[in-house]
Every structure is written in structure tokens, then in C-alpha cells.
Amino acid sequence: MQELPFNETPKSKKSRKERRRDRVRGTVMVEQLIEPEGSTGDIPGNIRELQEQDESLKPLFLKCSQGNSLSKCDMQFVVRNNILYRVKNDVEQLVVPTCMRQNVLKMGHSEPWAGHLGQDKTLNRIAARFFWPRLHLDVVEFCRTCPQCQLTAPQKKSDRVPMINMPIIDVPFARIAMDVVGPLPRSRTGNRYILVISDYASRYPEAFALRKVKTRQIANALIQLISRVGIPREVLTDLGTNFTSKQLREVFSLLGIKGLNSTPFHPQTDGLVERFNKTLKCMLKKFVSETG
């Protein structure tokens, strides 16, 4: 075997001193969030002035006016070197004045080291060293309205309503389905449409040739079928106006039939009759080919 042109030594586990140094670097990096570009290091003085001028922070200063004891600050806020901090879990969070919050949000989300991460990670990054009232809401709004995130974030697919199986029909002609095939080339008798009716229990189909597919013609064909097989309990159709008309609903009401409709643009709901329509069209094409 030929030796590789470089020597790679396995990475050893970092020592405690190295891990402490990494934490210090991370702290310095986070603290730089409040420094504007080109800063010369005069931020501590600016922070004191901006905190004192911020009207929303004056109640917090008032709570801490008696001293630096945490017990006198509701165990939350403390003033050190005239700078207001919030203490949480032994971590001091700098209280950011209003005029600098957008800068902190930008540095915590939009800069290269922040990586335009999501709301939770952005909040954790900022809250590690900073605090202000309604911080969580501001982070959520900033991330939600970030132009770069809106342009590049993958589109979330909306969850579809789960499909359910149709109930098993074991009584012949308890449920039937109707659909229309056409318009077709006019026949010698003037018919251009085919009304297809299928039984869900026996899969028995019937086809009626019609000149028109208005409500009257559909109702007449249905009554012809009912006179031979009996009145069905349910009739499933699509949302065509000839099936949803007031007149056909009145016929259903008089006969005690429950009208069902398929989902718009989803013929899978009425798959039984749709499948027979495909077979019927295939049969008709063969006869047309034979007769020219």
C-alpha cells in the first residue's frame, strides 16, 4: 500500500484548561453582540447612559436603588458598576436598553456566526448574556420577519387530512353511485351522454343513454332503476350542478334517500363508478374502431 502524502494524527479529547478557554472565547464573542461595527471599546459607558435614559428600565433601577443586594431586587436584578443586570441561575444577563435591542437581535440571528438559525436557538444565544422585557416575543417576531429566512427557508408541506376507508356495504343497492360520461359524439337517436349507476354491494353497473344530463333526465333514469331494484338508502355523486340541484334533492327527500357528495377535485371518493367509466370508455373505443 502506498502511504498517504500527509500525516493525520487522531484528535485527542480536550483538556479542562482548553474547554475553559473555549468558554471564555464564546463569552467574549457573545459580549461583542452589543458592540457596533467599528467600535473602539467605549460601550460600557454608553450602556450606562443608555440604560439610565431608557424609560422602560427606570422601574428596575428603582427596585435596585437601595443597594446591590439581590434580596432587595426581588432576586432578579442587580446594579454593578452602575450597569443593570438580571441574575438567573447564577448567570448575569446584561439588561439591554430599547435603542440597542434591534442590534442585539441582528447580531444574534443574522450575522455569519449566528447562521440565521431558528427561534429557539436564537433565543438561547441571546438569553445567555442579555435580557429585556418581552425578549421572547421580540425574538419570535424578528425571526419570523427575517427577509433572508423567508427567501431561503424550505417550504413546509401542509398536513393532509388522513384518508379513511369507505364502509363495507353488504346489502345490494343500499348505496349506489352515479356519474356522467360525456359529451360524446351524437348517436343516431340523438344521445350524447351516458349516466352510469353502480351498486356498492354487488358491483353491478347500469348505463343509461341520455340526450341531456339535466336534473329531469337524471331523475327519470334513477326512477327506472328504482322500479326494478328498489329504493336505495344512499346515493353518492360528485358536485356537479345536475346532482346538487334543488329538484333532485326534493326527489331524494320524497323517496327517503340520503344524498352524499364526493370531495371536490378528488374522484377517488367515487372510485367504484369512476373505474367502471374507464372500462366503459375502453369498450366504446373498440366498437368505434370496428365500425369506423
Buried (B, 14 or more C-beta within 10 A) or exposed (E): EEEEEEEEEEEEEEEEEEEEEEEEEEEEEBEEBBBEEEEEEEBEEBBBEBBBEBEEBEEBBEBBEEEEEEEBBEEBBBBEEEBBBBBEEEEBBBBBBBEBBEBBBBBBBBEEEBEBBEBEBBBEBBBBBBBBEEBEEBBBEBBEEBEEBEEEEEEEEEEEEEEEEEEEBEEBBBBBBBBBBEEBEEEEEEBBBBBBBBBBBEEBBBBBBBEBBBBEBBBEBBEEBBEEBEBBBBBBBBEBEBBBBEEBBEBBEEEEBEBEBBEEEEBEBBEBBBBBBEEBEEEEEEEEEEEE
